Amino acid sequence: MLLNELLCISKVPPGTKHVDMDLATLPPTTAMAVLLYNRWAIRTIVQSSFPVKQAKPGPPQLSVMNQMQQEKELTENILKVLKEQAADSILVLE
């Protein structure tokens, strides 16, 4: 979603894949949007590989635990997609 929004703001036609673009021929704002997204994607993948110390929660509450589980699943889904696209992001950044 982030990449799509950045490309939309940069007025790239819908459906254009970021790996199909030649950065040298793009307007500076579009090239910057593509580079920002790919740097963010790789940085997020790298940071997710480091262990994170979890804060000790207070007494468990069902609604809080449910929300935490939903956030964890969402984060895992985003990381899964980013990892699948990691090779493309590295190629763009090279």
DRENKE-760686 format. One record per residue: residue in three letters; x, y, z of N, C-alpha, C, O, CB in turn; residue number from 0. Coordinates in Angstrom, 1 decimal. Glycine has a CB too. Example, Ala and Ser with C-alpha at 12.3 -4.5 7.8 and 13.67 -1.06 7.14 Angstrom:
<nulums>
  resn    n.px    n.py    n.pz   ca.px   ca.py   ca.pz    c.px    c.py    c.pz    o.px    o.py    o.pz   cb.px   cb.py   cb.pz  resi
   Ala    13.2    -5.7     7.8    12.3    -4.5     7.8    13.2    -3.3     7.8    14.2    -3.3     8.5    11.3    -4.5     9.0     0
   Ser    12.8    -2.2     7.1    13.7    -1.1     7.1    12.9     0.0     7.9    13.4     1.1     8.0    14.1    -0.6     5.7     1
</nulums>
This chain:
<nulums>
  resn    n.px    n.py    n.pz   ca.px   ca.py   ca.pz    c.px    c.py    c.pz    o.px    o.py    o.pz   cb.px   cb.py   cb.pz  resi
   Met     0.8    -1.2     0.0     0.0     0.0     0.0     0.9     1.3     0.0     0.6     2.2    -0.7    -0.9     0.0     1.2     0
   Leu     2.0     1.2     0.8     2.8     2.4     0.8     3.4     2.7    -0.5     3.4     3.9    -0.9     4.0     2.1     1.8     1
   Leu     3.9     1.7    -1.2     4.5     2.0    -2.5     3.4     2.5    -3.5     3.6     3.4    -4.3     5.1     0.7    -3.1     2
   Asn     2.2     1.9    -3.5     1.1     2.4    -4.4     0.8     3.8    -4.1     0.6     4.6    -5.0    -0.1     1.5    -4.2     3
   Glu     0.7     4.2    -2.8     0.4     5.6    -2.5     1.5     6.5    -2.9     1.2     7.6    -3.4     0.2     5.7    -0.9     4
   Leu     2.8     6.1    -2.7     3.9     7.0    -3.2     3.9     7.2    -4.7     4.1     8.3    -5.2     5.2     6.4    -2.7     5
   Leu     3.6     6.1    -5.4     3.5     6.2    -6.9     2.3     7.0    -7.3     2.4     7.7    -8.3     3.5     4.8    -7.5     6
   Cys     1.2     6.8    -6.6     0.0     7.6    -7.0     0.3     9.1    -6.8    -0.1     9.9    -7.7    -1.2     7.2    -6.1     7
   Ile     0.9     9.5    -5.7     1.3    10.9    -5.5     2.2    11.4    -6.6     2.2    12.5    -7.0     1.9    11.1    -4.1     8
   Ser     3.1    10.5    -7.1     4.1    10.8    -8.1     3.5    10.7    -9.5     4.2    10.9   -10.5     5.3     9.9    -8.0     9
   Lys     2.2    10.4    -9.6     1.5    10.4   -10.9     2.0     9.3   -11.8     2.1     9.6   -13.1     1.5    11.7   -11.6    10
   Val     2.3     8.1   -11.3     2.6     7.0   -12.1     1.3     6.3   -12.5     0.5     6.1   -11.6     3.6     6.0   -11.4    11
   Pro     1.2     5.8   -13.7    -0.1     5.2   -14.1    -0.3     3.9   -13.3     0.6     3.2   -12.9     0.0     4.7   -15.6    12
   Pro    -1.6     3.7   -12.9    -1.9     2.5   -12.0    -1.5     1.2   -12.7    -1.5     1.1   -14.0    -3.4     2.5   -11.7    13
   Gly    -1.0     0.3   -11.9    -0.6    -1.0   -12.5     0.8    -1.1   -12.9     1.3    -2.2   -13.2    -1.5    -1.4   -13.6    14
   Thr     1.5     0.0   -12.8     3.0     0.0   -13.2     3.7    -0.6   -12.0     3.6    -0.2   -10.9     3.5     1.4   -13.5    15
   Lys     4.6    -1.6   -12.3     5.4    -2.3   -11.3     6.7    -1.5   -11.1     7.3    -1.0   -12.1     5.6    -3.7   -11.6    16
   His     7.1    -1.4    -9.8     8.3    -0.6    -9.5     9.5    -1.2   -10.1    10.5    -0.5   -10.3     8.4    -0.5    -8.0    17
   Val     9.5    -2.5   -10.4    10.7    -3.2   -11.0    10.8    -2.9   -12.5    11.9    -3.1   -13.1    10.7    -4.7   -10.7    18
   Asp     9.7    -2.5   -13.1     9.7    -2.3   -14.5    10.1    -0.9   -14.9    10.2    -0.5   -16.1     8.3    -2.6   -15.1    19
   Met    10.4     0.0   -13.9    10.7     1.4   -14.2    12.2     1.6   -14.3    12.9     1.0   -13.5    10.1     2.3   -13.1    20
   Asp    12.6     2.4   -15.2    14.0     2.8   -15.3    14.1     4.1   -14.5    13.6     5.1   -14.9    14.5     3.0   -16.8    21
   Leu    14.8     4.0   -13.4    14.9     5.2   -12.5    15.6     6.4   -13.2    15.2     7.5   -12.8    15.7     4.8   -11.3    22
   Ala    16.4     6.2   -14.1    17.1     7.3   -14.8    16.1     8.1   -15.7    16.4     9.3   -15.9    18.2     6.7   -15.7    23
   Thr    15.0     7.5   -16.1    14.1     8.2   -17.0    12.9     8.7   -16.2    12.0     9.4   -16.8    13.6     7.2   -18.1    24
   Leu    12.8     8.4   -14.9    11.6     8.9   -14.1    11.9    10.3   -13.7    13.0    10.8   -13.5    11.4     8.0   -13.0    25
   Pro    10.8    11.0   -13.4    10.9    12.3   -12.8    11.5    12.1   -11.4    11.3    11.1   -10.8     9.5    13.1   -12.7    26
   Pro    12.2    13.1   -10.9    12.9    13.0    -9.6    12.0    12.6    -8.5    12.4    11.8    -7.6    13.6    14.3    -9.3    27
   Thr    10.8    13.1    -8.4     9.9    12.8    -7.3     9.5    11.3    -7.4     9.4    10.6    -6.3     8.6    13.7    -7.3    28
   Thr     9.3    10.8    -8.6     8.9     9.4    -8.7    10.0     8.5    -8.4     9.9     7.5    -7.6     8.4     9.1   -10.1    29
   Ala    11.2     8.8    -8.9    12.4     8.0    -8.5    12.6     8.0    -7.0    13.0     6.9    -6.5    13.6     8.5    -9.3    30
   Met    12.5     9.1    -6.4    12.7     9.2    -4.9    11.6     8.3    -4.2    12.0     7.7    -3.2    12.6    10.7    -4.5    31
   Ala    10.4     8.4    -4.7     9.4     7.5    -4.0     9.7     6.1    -4.1     9.6     5.3    -3.2     8.0     7.8    -4.7    32
   Val    10.2     5.6    -5.3    10.5     4.2    -5.5    11.7     3.9    -4.6    11.7     2.8    -3.9    10.9     3.9    -7.0    33
   Leu    12.7     4.7    -4.5    13.9     4.5    -3.7    13.5     4.4    -2.2    14.0     3.6    -1.5    15.0     5.5    -4.0    34
   Leu    12.7     5.4    -1.8    12.3     5.4    -0.4    11.6     4.1     0.0    11.9     3.6     1.1    11.4     6.6    -0.1    35
   Tyr    10.7     3.7    -0.8     9.9     2.5    -0.5    10.9     1.3    -0.4    10.8     0.5     0.5     8.9     2.2    -1.6    36
   Asn    11.7     1.1    -1.4    12.6     0.0    -1.4    13.6     0.0    -0.2    13.9    -1.1     0.4    13.4    -0.1    -2.7    37
   Arg    14.1     1.2     0.1    15.0     1.3     1.3    14.2     0.9     2.6    14.7     0.2     3.4    15.6     2.7     1.4    38
   Trp    13.0     1.4     2.7    12.1     1.1     3.8    11.9    -0.4     3.9    12.0    -1.0     5.0    10.8     1.9     3.8    39
   Ala    11.6    -1.0     2.8    11.3    -2.5     2.7    12.5    -3.3     3.2    12.3    -4.2     4.1    10.9    -2.9     1.3    40
   Ile    13.7    -3.0     2.7    14.9    -3.8     3.1    15.2    -3.5     4.6    15.5    -4.4     5.3    16.1    -3.4     2.2    41
   Arg    15.1    -2.2     5.0    15.4    -1.9     6.4    14.4    -2.6     7.3    14.8    -3.1     8.4    15.3    -0.4     6.6    42
   Thr    13.1    -2.7     7.0    12.1    -3.4     7.8    12.4    -4.9     7.9    12.3    -5.5     9.0    10.7    -3.2     7.2    43
   Ile    12.8    -5.5     6.8    13.2    -6.9     6.8    14.4    -7.1     7.7    14.4    -8.1     8.5    13.5    -7.4     5.4    44
   Val    15.4    -6.3     7.6    16.6    -6.5     8.4    16.3    -6.3     9.9    16.7    -7.1    10.8    17.7    -5.5     8.0    45
   Gln    15.5    -5.2    10.2    15.2    -5.0    11.6    14.3    -6.1    12.2    14.4    -6.3    13.4    14.4    -3.6    11.7    46
   Ser    13.5    -6.7    11.4    12.6    -7.8    11.9    13.4    -9.0    12.3    12.9    -9.9    13.0    11.5    -8.1    10.9    47
   Ser    14.6    -9.1    11.8    15.4   -10.3    12.0    16.1   -10.2    13.4    16.6   -11.3    13.9    16.5   -10.5    11.0    48
   Phe    16.1    -9.1    14.0    16.7    -8.9    15.4    15.7    -9.2    16.4    14.5    -8.8    16.3    17.3    -7.5    15.6    49
   Pro    16.0    -9.9    17.5    15.1   -10.1    18.6    14.6    -8.8    19.2    15.4    -7.9    19.4    15.7   -11.1    19.6    50
   Val    13.4    -8.8    19.6    12.8    -7.7    20.3    12.3    -8.1    21.7    11.6    -9.1    21.8    11.6    -7.1    19.4    51
   Lys    12.7    -7.3    22.7    12.3    -7.6    24.0    10.9    -7.1    24.2    10.6    -5.9    24.0    13.3    -7.0    25.1    52
   Gln    10.0    -8.0    24.6     8.6    -7.7    24.8     8.4    -7.1    26.2     9.0    -7.5    27.2     7.7    -8.9    24.6    53
   Ala     7.6    -6.0    26.2     7.3    -5.4    27.5     6.4    -6.4    28.2     5.5    -7.0    27.7     6.6    -4.0    27.3    54
   Lys     6.6    -6.4    29.5     5.8    -7.3    30.3     4.4    -6.7    30.6     4.3    -5.6    31.2     6.5    -7.6    31.7    55
   Pro     3.4    -7.3    30.1     2.0    -6.8    30.2     1.5    -7.0    31.7     2.0    -7.8    32.4     1.0    -7.4    29.2    56
   Gly     0.5    -6.2    32.0    -0.1    -6.3    33.3    -1.0    -7.5    33.2    -0.8    -8.4    32.4    -0.9    -5.0    33.7    57
   Pro    -2.0    -7.5    34.1    -3.0    -8.7    34.1    -3.6    -8.8    32.7    -4.1    -7.8    32.1    -4.1    -8.5    35.2    58
   Pro    -3.7   -10.0    32.1    -4.3   -10.1    30.8    -5.7    -9.7    30.7    -6.5   -10.1    31.6    -4.1   -11.6    30.3    59
   Gln    -6.0    -9.0    29.7    -7.4    -8.6    29.4    -7.7    -9.1    28.0    -6.9    -9.0    27.1    -7.6    -7.0    29.5    60
   Leu    -8.9    -9.7    27.9    -9.2   -10.3    26.6    -9.2    -9.4    25.4    -8.6    -9.8    24.4   -10.6   -10.9    26.7    61
   Ser    -9.7    -8.2    25.6    -9.7    -7.3    24.4    -8.3    -6.8    24.1    -8.0    -6.7    22.9   -10.6    -6.0    24.8    62
   Val    -7.5    -6.6    25.0    -6.1    -6.2    24.8    -5.3    -7.3    24.1    -4.6    -7.1    23.2    -5.4    -5.7    26.1    63
   Met    -5.5    -8.5    24.6    -4.8    -9.7    24.1    -5.2    -9.9    22.6    -4.4   -10.2    21.8    -5.0   -10.9    24.9    64
   Asn    -6.5    -9.8    22.4    -7.1    -9.9    21.0    -6.5    -8.9    20.1    -6.1    -9.2    18.9    -8.6    -9.9    21.0    65
   Gln    -6.4    -7.7    20.5    -5.8    -6.6    19.7    -4.4    -6.9    19.4    -3.9    -6.6    18.3    -6.0    -5.2    20.3    66
   Met    -3.6    -7.3    20.4    -2.2    -7.6    20.3    -2.0    -8.7    19.3    -1.1    -8.7    18.4    -1.6    -7.9    21.6    67
   Gln    -2.9    -9.7    19.3    -2.8   -10.8    18.4    -3.0   -10.4    16.9    -2.3   -10.8    16.0    -3.7   -12.0    18.8    68
   Gln    -4.0    -9.5    16.8    -4.4    -9.0    15.4    -3.2    -8.2    14.9    -2.9    -8.3    13.7    -5.6    -8.1    15.5    69
   Glu    -2.6    -7.3    15.7    -1.4    -6.5    15.3    -0.3    -7.4    14.9     0.4    -7.2    13.9    -1.0    -5.6    16.4    70
   Lys     0.0    -8.5    15.7     1.1    -9.4    15.4     0.8   -10.1    14.1     1.8   -10.2    13.3     1.2   -10.5    16.5    71
   Glu    -0.4   -10.5    13.8    -0.7   -11.2    12.5    -0.5   -10.2    11.4     0.0   -10.6    10.3    -2.1   -11.8    12.6    72
   Leu    -1.0    -9.0    11.5    -0.8    -8.0    10.5     0.6    -7.7    10.2     1.0    -7.7     9.0    -1.5    -6.7    10.9    73
   Thr     1.4    -7.6    11.2     2.9    -7.4    11.1     3.5    -8.5    10.3     4.4    -8.3     9.5     3.5    -7.1    12.4    74
   Glu     3.1    -9.7    10.7     3.7   -10.9    10.1     3.3   -11.0     8.6     4.2   -11.4     7.8     3.2   -12.2    10.8    75
   Asn     2.1   -10.6     8.3     1.7   -10.6     6.9     2.5    -9.6     6.1     2.9    -9.9     4.9     0.2   -10.3     6.8    76
   Ile     2.7    -8.4     6.6     3.4    -7.4     5.9     4.9    -7.8     5.7     5.4    -7.7     4.6     3.4    -6.0     6.7    77
   Leu     5.5    -8.4     6.7     6.9    -8.9     6.6     6.9   -10.0     5.6     7.9   -10.1     4.8     7.4    -9.4     8.0    78
   Lys     5.9   -10.9     5.5     5.9   -12.0     4.5     6.0   -11.4     3.1     6.7   -11.9     2.3     4.7   -12.9     4.7    79
   Val     5.1   -10.4     2.9     5.1    -9.8     1.5     6.4    -9.1     1.2     7.0    -9.2     0.1     3.9    -8.8     1.4    80
   Leu     7.0    -8.4     2.2     8.2    -7.7     2.0     9.4    -8.7     1.7    10.2    -8.4     0.8     8.6    -6.8     3.2    81
   Lys     9.4    -9.8     2.4    10.4   -10.8     2.2    10.3   -11.4     0.8    11.3   -11.7     0.2    10.4   -11.9     3.3    82
   Glu     9.0   -11.6     0.4     8.8   -12.2    -1.0     9.3   -11.2    -2.1     9.8   -11.6    -3.1     7.3   -12.5    -1.2    83
   Gln     9.2    -9.9    -1.8     9.7    -8.9    -2.8    11.1    -8.4    -2.5    11.5    -7.5    -3.2     8.7    -7.7    -2.7    84
   Ala    11.8    -9.0    -1.6    13.1    -8.5    -1.2    14.1    -8.5    -2.4    14.9    -7.6    -2.6    13.7    -9.4    -0.1    85
   Ala    14.1    -9.5    -3.2    15.0    -9.6    -4.4    14.7    -8.4    -5.3    15.6    -7.9    -5.9    14.8   -10.9    -5.1    86
   Asp    13.4    -8.1    -5.5    13.1    -7.0    -6.4    13.6    -5.7    -5.8    14.1    -4.8    -6.5    11.5    -6.9    -6.6    87
   Ser    13.4    -5.5    -4.5    13.8    -4.3    -3.9    15.3    -4.1    -4.0    15.8    -3.0    -4.2    13.4    -4.3    -2.4    88
   Ile    16.1    -5.2    -3.8    17.5    -5.1    -3.9    17.9    -4.8    -5.3    18.8    -4.0    -5.5    18.2    -6.5    -3.5    89
   Leu    17.3    -5.4    -6.3    17.6    -5.1    -7.7    17.3    -3.6    -8.0    18.2    -3.0    -8.7    16.7    -6.0    -8.6    90
   Val    16.3    -3.1    -7.5    16.0    -1.6    -7.8    17.0    -0.8    -7.1    17.5     0.2    -7.7    14.5    -1.3    -7.2    91
   Leu    17.4    -1.1    -5.9    18.4    -0.3    -5.2    19.8    -0.4    -5.8    20.6     0.6    -5.8    18.4    -0.7    -3.7    92
   Glu    20.1    -1.5    -6.4    21.4    -1.7    -7.0    21.5    -0.8    -8.3    22.5    -0.7    -9.0    21.7    -3.1    -7.4    93
</nulums>
